[in-house]
Amino acid sequence: MRTHSQAGDYQAALDRAHAHASGWLESLPTRPAGPRIDADALLAQFSEPLQEQPMDPAAVVDELARLAEPGLMAMPSGRFFGWVIGGTLPAAMAADWLVSAWDQNAAMRYATPATAAAEEAAGVWLLELLGLPAGADVGFTTGATGANFAGLAAARAHVLDLVGWDLATDGLSGAPRVRVLVGAERHASIDMALKYLGLGKPAEVAVDTQGRMLPAALAEAMDAGTGPAIVCLQAGNLHSGASDPMAETAAIAHRHGAWVHVDGAFGLWAAASPTHRHQLAGLADCDSWATDAHKTLNVPYDCGVVIVSAPEPLRSVFGVHTSYLVSDDHGPGDPFEKVPEFSRRARGVPVWAALRSLGTSGVVALVDRLVAHAQAFGAALSRLDGVEVLNDVVFTQVCVSFGSDARTRRIIARIIADGTTWMSGSRWAGRDILRISVSNWATDDDDVAASLAAVARAVAAEDAGAGMKPVRLSPQ
């Protein structure tokens, strides 16, 4: 008997999607980096009245691709350096297509053993690559914000348990206050996670000129208070790329009985490289870690990773037992016990595919290549008149000033208008800056050269006195 789920019902739509996807990927080397139309104009085109009768799926795909094309940012391009956004490795993209076709709800090991096994294997590989404790729990979240939330949720439960407070039974009302100490230049996702968890505003600890937490300042702050505490460290400062001194700060925190969480959205991957892992000495001494796979590892959006050294605190927060959830008694726990979601796609499968395609040496080469490109940007830009590179380029971030804030904003606007490359503006250390985030596996020497030429053109045009409206910069 024929059913609607037969493959033929999907084929025409999938063929059109494949054609449009291939066309999009082929356009990346030459298309402008930015979108050609804004959201308001696109909304008018997308929002025509919904028709009464069904529409052919292949025609829907064609219409979607046609409407969206002028509003797409070339984020997968090797010339895109905005907001620490990676591209997608071929194996990871193809695996993600399979994940959509398989349509597994990757919550239960018993119900979806294939995706659970792939994610568990990927988790073991991640621990090995990053030098983190074997047996740690690994969960796949929507991104580093979700990973920070999950790691800090485990931290909250653990430190309250140490003082005899049963969070699962009694909630936060009346609980001892949990002190949270953070570097003065932490990412906003830490504050968001703390807000979600009801932990309030954290206490800031002083940092050096590259945004690294000062151990002496942390020691003083820890000595100034008592009670349950969490210390949030950073692997990869948003602007400088520098990392907190893990060994020293973790030791100070642990002497005071604090849990140590590491936000390593992109910088945690330095641990995979023999050349750069010294920046994270002491990383394995911490208690939980968060990172993105859709940044440095280059898997499709969305995919974050939370790692917790001791499984019990994490599972005490997210684990649940009911008659309708069938548990697998032989494995390392169900996927839903490690993340905030019951229903989710198998986002760890593309991680397995990315790691399998790269191998250990490929991961190392990827990380080292990204850093090398960032350092090439830093070296070349520092040789331009009127250009100042503000950070030590130790990882994948480059922060540039062109003199005054107004001049910097105008030059950023020229770079964006040129269309060759996309580099986002920001504000750091009291100055407006151009921030270059090298995160895409596809970036090569030609992309770097073309992007540097675009910056040089923008500087020359500014010096020639042509008018250009400054861009509006976000605060982060």
C-alpha positions in Angstrom: 0.0 0.0 0.0 1.4 3.4 -1.0 2.0 5.9 1.8 3.0 9.6 1.8 6.4 8.7 3.2 7.7 7.0 0.1 10.9 8.3 -1.3 9.3 9.5 -4.5 7.4 12.1 -2.7 10.6 13.7 -1.6 12.8 13.3 -4.6 11.8 16.4 -6.7 12.1 18.7 -3.7 15.4 17.2 -2.6 16.8 17.5 -6.2 15.9 21.2 -6.3 17.4 21.7 -2.8 20.6 20.0 -3.9 20.8 22.1 -7.1 20.3 25.4 -5.2 22.7 24.3 -2.4 25.4 23.5 -5.0 24.8 26.8 -6.8 25.1 28.7 -3.5 28.4 26.9 -2.7 29.8 27.5 -6.2 29.0 31.2 -5.9 31.0 31.8 -2.7 34.4 32.4 -4.2 33.2 35.4 -6.3 29.9 36.7 -4.7 30.0 39.8 -2.5 30.5 39.0 1.1 27.4 40.9 2.4 23.7 40.7 1.6 22.3 42.9 -1.1 18.9 43.6 0.4 17.7 44.1 4.0 15.3 42.2 6.1 12.4 44.7 5.7 12.5 44.5 2.0 12.7 40.7 2.1 9.8 40.5 4.5 7.5 42.2 2.0 8.4 39.6 -0.6 8.1 36.6 1.8 4.8 37.8 3.3 2.3 37.6 0.4 -1.0 36.1 1.5 -0.9 32.4 2.2 -2.7 30.6 -0.6 -5.6 28.3 0.0 -4.4 25.2 -1.9 -1.3 23.2 -1.4 1.8 24.0 -3.5 4.2 21.6 -5.2 7.2 21.0 -2.8 9.8 21.5 -5.5 8.2 24.8 -6.4 8.3 25.9 -2.8 12.0 25.1 -2.7 12.6 27.1 -5.8 10.7 30.0 -4.5 12.5 30.0 -1.2 15.9 29.9 -2.8 14.9 32.7 -5.2 13.6 35.0 -2.5 16.4 34.3 0.0 19.4 34.6 -2.4 19.9 38.4 -2.3 19.6 38.5 1.5 22.2 35.8 2.2 25.4 36.7 3.9 28.4 34.8 2.5 29.3 33.4 5.9 30.7 30.1 4.5 33.1 32.2 2.3 36.9 32.1 2.9 36.6 36.0 2.9 34.2 36.2 5.8 35.8 37.2 9.1 32.8 38.5 11.2 31.6 37.6 14.7 33.7 34.4 15.1 31.6 32.4 12.6 33.0 29.3 11.0 32.2 27.6 7.7 31.1 24.0 7.2 33.4 21.1 6.3 32.0 18.9 3.4 31.6 15.8 5.5 29.9 17.7 8.3 27.4 19.3 5.9 26.6 16.0 4.2 26.2 14.4 7.6 23.8 17.2 8.6 21.7 16.5 5.5 21.5 12.8 6.7 20.5 13.9 10.1 17.5 15.8 8.6 16.5 12.9 6.5 16.8 10.4 9.3 14.7 12.7 11.5 15.7 11.1 14.8 14.8 12.7 18.1 18.2 12.2 19.7 17.1 12.2 23.3 17.1 8.5 24.2 19.9 6.0 23.7 17.4 3.1 23.6 15.2 4.7 20.9 17.9 6.2 18.7 21.0 4.0 19.1 22.7 5.0 15.9 22.8 8.7 16.6 23.6 8.1 20.3 26.5 5.9 19.4 27.9 8.4 16.9 27.6 11.2 19.5 29.2 9.1 22.2 32.1 8.3 19.9 32.5 11.9 19.0 32.5 12.8 22.7 35.4 10.4 23.4 37.4 11.8 20.4 36.8 15.4 21.7 38.1 14.5 25.2 41.2 13.0 23.6 41.9 15.9 21.3 41.4 18.5 24.0 43.3 16.6 26.7 40.3 16.6 29.0 39.5 13.8 31.6 38.4 10.5 30.2 35.0 9.6 31.5 33.8 13.2 31.5 30.2 13.7 30.3 29.8 15.3 26.9 26.6 16.9 25.7 25.7 18.6 22.5 23.8 21.9 22.9 22.6 24.6 20.5 25.8 26.6 21.0 28.3 27.9 23.5 25.6 29.8 25.3 23.6 26.6 25.9 26.9 24.8 26.8 27.7 27.5 29.3 24.2 27.2 30.7 24.5 23.5 31.1 28.0 23.6 32.6 27.1 26.3 35.1 23.9 24.5 36.0 26.0 21.5 37.0 28.3 23.9 38.9 25.3 25.4 40.8 24.0 22.0 41.8 27.4 20.8 43.0 28.5 23.8 45.1 25.1 23.9 46.8 25.2 20.2 47.5 28.6 20.8 49.2 26.9 23.0 51.7 24.0 20.6 52.2 21.4 22.3 50.1 19.2 20.0 47.9 18.5 22.1 44.9 16.4 19.5 43.1 14.0 19.3 46.1 14.1 22.8 47.6 14.9 25.1 44.6 16.7 28.3 45.0 14.3 30.1 47.4 16.2 30.4 50.7 19.3 28.8 49.4 22.8 30.1 50.3 23.9 32.7 47.8 26.3 31.3 45.2 29.1 33.7 44.5 30.2 33.8 40.8 33.5 35.4 39.9 34.3 36.3 36.3 36.9 38.1 34.3 36.1 41.7 33.5 36.1 40.8 29.8 34.1 37.6 29.8 31.6 37.0 27.0 28.0 38.1 27.4 26.9 34.5 27.2 28.2 33.9 30.7 26.0 36.7 32.1 23.0 35.3 30.1 23.5 31.8 31.5 23.8 33.1 35.0 20.6 35.1 34.6 18.8 32.0 33.3 20.0 30.1 36.3 18.9 32.7 38.8 22.4 33.4 40.0 22.3 37.2 39.3 25.1 39.5 38.4 28.7 38.1 38.8 31.6 39.7 40.6 34.2 41.0 38.2 37.9 40.2 38.6 40.5 42.5 37.1 42.3 41.5 33.9 45.4 42.5 32.0 45.7 44.5 28.8 44.8 41.3 26.8 41.8 40.5 28.8 43.4 37.7 30.9 42.3 37.3 34.5 44.9 38.3 37.0 45.5 35.5 39.5 46.3 37.9 42.4 43.0 39.7 41.8 41.2 36.4 41.9 42.9 35.4 45.1 41.9 38.7 46.7 38.3 38.4 45.5 38.1 34.8 46.8 39.5 35.8 50.2 37.0 38.5 50.5 34.0 36.2 50.6 32.8 32.8 51.9 30.2 30.2 50.9 29.6 28.3 47.7 31.4 29.8 44.7 31.9 29.3 41.0 34.8 30.8 39.0 34.3 31.3 35.3 37.5 31.3 33.2 37.9 32.1 29.5 39.7 30.2 26.7 39.9 32.8 23.9 39.0 36.4 24.7 36.4 37.7 22.3 38.7 40.4 21.1 42.3 39.4 21.8 42.0 35.6 21.6 44.1 35.4 24.8 43.2 32.9 27.5 43.2 33.1 31.3 46.1 31.5 33.1 44.2 28.2 33.8 46.7 26.5 36.1 47.1 29.4 38.5 43.5 30.6 38.6 42.0 27.0 38.9 44.3 26.3 41.8 43.3 29.4 43.6 39.6 28.7 43.0 39.9 25.1 44.2 41.7 26.1 47.4 38.5 27.9 48.2 36.3 25.0 47.3 35.0 26.7 44.1 33.9 25.0 40.9 35.8 26.2 37.9 34.0 26.5 34.5 35.7 27.4 31.3 34.0 29.4 28.5 36.0 28.3 25.4 33.6 29.0 22.6 36.4 29.1 20.1 39.7 29.2 22.1 39.2 25.8 23.7 40.4 24.3 20.4 43.9 25.6 21.0 44.3 22.6 23.3 44.2 20.4 20.2 47.3 21.9 18.8 50.8 21.0 20.1 51.9 24.5 18.9 49.2 26.4 20.8 48.1 24.3 23.8 50.6 25.8 26.1 48.2 28.8 26.3 45.8 26.5 28.1 48.2 24.9 30.6 46.1 23.6 33.5 42.9 23.3 31.4 42.3 19.7 32.5 42.3 20.9 36.2 39.0 22.7 35.7 35.6 21.2 36.3 33.5 22.0 33.2 34.1 23.4 29.8 32.0 24.9 27.0 32.8 25.3 23.3 31.3 25.6 19.9 31.7 23.0 17.2 30.2 25.5 14.6 33.1 27.8 15.1 36.6 26.3 14.9 35.6 22.8 14.0 33.4 24.0 11.2 30.2 22.0 11.5 26.8 23.4 10.5 24.8 25.6 12.8 23.8 24.9 15.5 26.2 22.9 17.6 27.8 23.6 21.0 29.5 21.2 23.3 29.4 21.0 27.1 31.9 18.8 29.0 31.6 18.1 32.7 34.3 16.2 34.6 32.0 14.5 37.0 28.7 13.2 35.4 26.6 13.3 38.6 26.1 17.1 38.9 25.1 17.4 35.3 22.7 14.5 35.3 21.2 15.7 38.6 20.1 18.8 36.9 18.8 17.5 33.5 18.1 13.8 34.2 14.5 12.6 34.7 12.9 9.2 35.1 9.3 8.5 33.9 7.4 5.5 32.7 7.4 6.7 29.0 11.1 7.4 28.7 12.8 4.0 28.2 16.3 4.1 29.5 19.3 2.1 28.2 20.9 0.5 31.3 24.2 -0.4 29.5 25.6 2.9 28.3 26.9 6.2 29.7 23.5 7.7 30.2 20.9 9.1 27.9 21.6 12.1 25.8 18.8 14.1 27.4 20.5 13.8 30.8 23.3 16.1 29.6 21.5 19.0 27.9 18.5 21.2 28.6 16.4 19.6 25.8 14.2 16.5 25.5 13.5 17.1 21.8 16.6 17.8 19.6 18.2 16.9 16.4 21.3 14.7 16.4 23.7 17.6 16.2 26.6 15.5 17.4 26.5 13.4 14.3 28.1 16.1 12.1 30.8 16.5 14.8 31.5 12.7 14.4 31.7 13.2 10.6 34.0 16.3 10.9 36.4 14.6 13.2 36.4 11.4 11.2 37.1 13.3 8.0 39.9 15.3 9.5 41.6 12.8 11.8 43.9 14.0 14.6 46.4 15.6 12.2 43.7 17.3 10.3 42.3 18.9 13.4 45.7 20.1 14.4 46.3 21.5 10.8 43.0 23.2 10.8 43.7 25.0 14.1 47.2 25.9 13.2 46.1 27.2 9.7 43.5 29.5 11.3 46.0 31.0 13.6 48.6 31.4 10.9 46.1 33.3 8.8 45.2 35.6 11.7 48.9 36.2 12.3 49.4 37.0 8.6 46.6 39.6 8.9 48.2 41.1 12.0 51.7 41.3 10.5 50.5 42.8 7.2 48.1 45.3 8.7 50.7 46.6 11.2 52.8 47.6 8.2 50.2 49.9 6.9 50.5 53.6 7.7 48.0 54.8 10.2 47.0 51.3 11.2 47.5 49.9 14.7 47.0 46.2 15.7 45.9 46.4 19.3 46.2 42.8 20.5 48.9 40.2 20.6 47.7 37.8 17.9 48.0 34.6 19.8 45.1 32.8 18.3 42.4 33.6 15.7 41.5 37.2 16.6 42.9 40.5 15.3 41.8 43.9 16.6 42.7 47.0 14.5 42.4 50.7 15.0 42.8 53.2 12.2 43.4 56.2 14.5 40.3 58.0 15.8 37.1 56.2 16.5 35.3 58.2 13.7 38.1 57.3 11.2 37.9 53.6 12.2 34.1 53.5 11.7 34.4 55.1 8.3 37.0 52.7 7.1 34.9 49.7 8.4 32.0 51.1 6.3 34.3 51.3 3.2 35.4 47.7 3.7 31.8 46.4 4.0 30.7 48.5 1.0 33.6 47.1 -1.1 32.0 43.7 -0.8 35.3 41.7 -1.1 35.4 40.7 2.6 33.3 41.1 5.7 35.0 42.1 8.9 32.9 43.3 11.9 33.3 46.3 14.0 33.4 46.3 17.8 34.6 48.3 20.8 37.5 47.2 23.0 39.7 48.8 25.5 37.8 52.1 25.1 38.3 52.3 21.3 36.2 51.5 18.2 38.0 48.7 16.3 37.8 46.5 13.3 37.8 42.9 14.5 38.9 40.1 12.2 37.9 36.6 13.3 39.6 33.8 11.3 37.3 30.8 11.7 36.7 29.2 8.3 38.5 26.1 7.1 38.1 27.4 3.5 40.1 30.5 4.0 43.4 30.3 2.1 46.3 32.6 1.3 44.5 34.1 -1.7 41.5 35.0 0.5 43.8 36.7 3.0 45.5 38.6 0.2 42.3 39.7 -1.4 40.9 40.8 2.0 44.1 42.7 2.9 43.8 44.5 -0.5 40.3 45.5 0.3 41.4 47.0 3.7 44.2 48.9 1.9 41.7 50.3 -0.7 39.5 51.5 2.1 42.4 53.2 3.9 43.5 54.8 0.6 39.9 56.0 -0.2 39.6 57.5 3.3 42.9 59.3 2.9 41.7 60.6 -0.4 38.8 62.3 1.4 35.9 60.6 -0.3 32.7 60.8 1.8 31.5 57.7 3.7 28.9 57.4 6.5 30.4 55.7 9.6 29.0 52.3 10.6 27.2 51.8 13.8 29.2 49.4 16.0 27.8 46.9 18.5 29.2 47.2 22.0 30.7 43.6 21.8 
